């Protein structure tokens, strides 16, 4: 069996074969136990994947069907920086990659906003210095006259 008792029992109840499993069956399993939450489902997906890998079978968890089912639970939004025509592809990525990209992109965007704000502050300071220097030069010319 797969090492994932929940999946093995689910397959038995639904007349499915747990090993080798096909992506559509794994996706149906994920959809049926969605209320369990992504935190509990994701390790199960890892167990199913590992069981297939260990005996040299194709990993049924890597397919778009499973990724889409997991995304329906996790609801990770594609990064805002992605072009709209490519955002649909985000949901087909494996859950762990979606989670990584979401965190990394959010961090990059926060750093970019921080750098932009810092640039605005520095520009304001520079303008104030330049204005002060112009005012000082005007005062110096008047004193010399």
Secondary structure, DSSP 4 states (H G I P E B T S, - for coil): --S-HHHHHHHHHHT--STT--HHHHHHHHHHTGGG-HHHHHHHHHHHHHHHHHTT---TTSSHHHHHHHHHHH-PPPPTTS-HHHHHHHTTS-HHHHHHHHHHHHHHHHHHHHHHHHHHHHHHHHHHHHHHHHHHHHHHHHHH-
